[in-house]
Amino acid sequence: MRSHSGDTSQISSRDSQAGQFVLWETEDFLPAGLPRKSDLRPAQNLLSILEDCHNYLYANEGMLNEKIFREILKLMSVKLLDEQLADVEGIRFGITASEYRAVLANGGQSFRIRIQELYSRLREVYPKFFSDAEIMLSPRSLAYVVQRIQFLSLTDTPTDVKGEAFQTFFTRYQRGDRGEFFTPFPIVDLAVALVDPKPQESLIDPACGSGAFLLQAVRHICKRYPQVSKSDYINENIRGIEFNPDIASAAQMRLSLEGATSNPILCANALEVGVELNGRYDIVLANPPFGSRGKIDAPNLLAQYDLGYRWHKTSSVQWHRTSELLTGQTPEILFVELCVRLLRPAGRLAIVLPDGILQNATTEHVRAWIRSQADVLAVISIPQIAFVPFGTGVKTSLLLLQKHPTEVNRVFMAIPQKIGYDVKGQPLYLRDSRGHFLHDEQGNIAVESDLPEVVRLYKQTQDGDTTWQSTIAFYISSTELNHRLDAEHYLPSDISLIDQIRRYPARRLCEVAEIVRDGDDFRNSDQKIINYIAISEVIPELAVVSSTQKVSSRNAPSRAKYRVRTGDIITAVSGASTGTLRHATAIITEDEDGAICTNGFAVLRNFSEVDPFYLLAYMRTDFFLRQIRRLLRGHAIPAITLDDLASILVPILPEEIESEIAQKMKYSIERYKMSLKNSSDAVNTISNLLNTSK
């Protein structure tokens, strides 16, 4: 067998251009010496190489994905450091023919020692990023990864190749199970485009993950301001904080690949160190960890945040912070406050938040705090599927804020439907009428996405042009904002519908009926059996209860709550059908008198100003149902609070019209009950005759 000596550039160049590196089974093409810097070539398919390394380690090391990710990250970081030191120290990252033979013979210590020395240098540069003292791979596996990448030039590999490869690789193998989910690129691109960073503006992401927001901000600057030095911009303007050392090291490496010569990534708990950075940044971009399984409970940490305390509502709109510290707070709530506090006056924030923070009653004080500190520039409802391919189905929105002092007269809102990929993460491409792919301005195949249109319309609105019309976006006056910040709550079609109702004298539902608030203590009574009404027992089209369930009072469902009386109206306040044509609303007749209904219903009684049968008919109309939908909170289990239900408008029609409607509704229900009775009588007659003939 032959081994090469001397110049290996021709062989290494050919192999690197093809993007094919294998663990040699012969000595025919083994390099006699380590690569030189001139031997290195850009990677054409970096993702494929990373995948091959992952698959080899998975098969030969028996490691879980998380550990494989860590080892590959170490070696890629060592490789990059070696390239940066090459002009002074030469290339040391590689494996030679003699070292390979030693590895096969269960030796190869000189090779392993050299790579370990480089890793130790890396740990000196980034002491908080790499906690492992050594590279945790067998010599053979280490040799495989090293020979796969030793002739690559990570420095010279095109930015888009590196960006796509690392984002895909990190996302695939580092999906967190504690709320540590990566942000899909379309959302990253949207957020950066909307805040539109300028070269002189400083920018931070306090939960930066693998650095997606930071990298896109750099690309945005380089595209719009080509005269700006990328390296200088990163070193002087970019900052990220990440708690997970592995992910922090990934972010640092990605920024280093873009030209960073400083350490823009801080590996730390942002909630602890971030308060020291108050008011230092022009722009904050963040997708903080949400859906977390745990809460922050350290008193000294909670005490540093307004939202670490209990809040009290003093009036219908006023909240104030008490002196009582919470026993625990979810991280995403504290991150909201941190992000706002990081901003300089008039600074801008784009933050991805679960919709619960924007709409739930339990987080109303959070929204009050936000608006006391900043003005709302925009709310973009992110399609439900956006995060599904990345590990969670939580419905989110992108909130754009500008810290006081500022003057914001309009709030831009958008509800895009298309995001460029499906629920499996597969791209959705635009085609013409003949099925041919369409292309964008850069010549790439165009994806089906509403997000570019959202950006365009937002910028028009910011420039004072409000003449546009769109099916996915709208704007409202800042004075129209109430205690909710979700875009769906402000749909122009719903606002128009409410205006239509107000053409008549209108009353809030709580003004025409009592909404029962107190449940019945039937479990402690002597009643052994109860009639139970679940939502499924209501026929929405007829507004009647079709049947009741007989259950033991002690074994009744936990949701069983309200005792109903003849003449009450029950209407659903939770469930997937709430606010739809299948919305369950019914009047209680003598057949159901005394039954117990689920707390999935609200119970209305003691009607004034309106006939209950007229109200029952109105509650079947789109005018009522759309008001319900507008006030729903939550996406997994939509629900409306009793307070919100109380605010729904009921038009007061002329007495003769209302009476006519009420009579028709009453007659319909009486006919149904009579029909049910006749059907039951017919069945009983047959049964009685057959039983008599025995």
Buried (B, 14 or more C-beta within 10 A) or exposed (E): EEBBEEEBBEBBBEBBEEBEBEBBEEBEBBBBBBBBEEBBBBBBBBBEBBBBBBEBBBEEBEBEBEBBBBBBBBBBBBBBBBBBBBEEEEBBBBBBBBBBBBBBEEEBEEBBEBBBEBBEBBBEBBEBBBEBEEBBBBBBBBBBBBBBBBBBBBBEBEBEBBBBBBBBBBBBBBBBEEBBBBBBBBBBBBBBBBBBBBBEBBBBBBBBBBBBBBBBBBBBBBEEEEEBEBBEBBBEBBBBBBBBBBBBBBBBBBBBBBBBEBBBBBBBBBBBEBBEBEEBBBBBBBBBBBBBEEBBEEEEBBEBBBBBBEBEEEEEEEBEBEEEEBEEBBBBBBBBBBBBBBBBEBBBBBBBBBBBBBBBEEBBBBBBBBBEBBBBBBBBBBBBBBBBBBBBEBBBBBBBBBBBEBEBEBBBBBBBEBBBBBEEEEEEEBEEEEEEEEEEEEEEEBBBBBBBBBBBBBBBBBEEEEEEEEEBBBBBEBEEBEBBBBBBBBBEEBBEBBEEBEEEEBBEBBBBBEBBEEBBEBBEEEBEEBBBBBBEBBEBEBBBBEBBBEBEBEEBEEBBBBBBBEBBBBBBBBBEBBBBEBBBBBBBBEBBBBBBBBBBBBBBBEBEEBBBBBBBBBBBEEBBBBBBBBBBBBBEEBBBBEEBBBEBBBBBBEEEEBBEBBEEBBEBBEEBBEEBEEEEEEEEEEEEEEEEEE
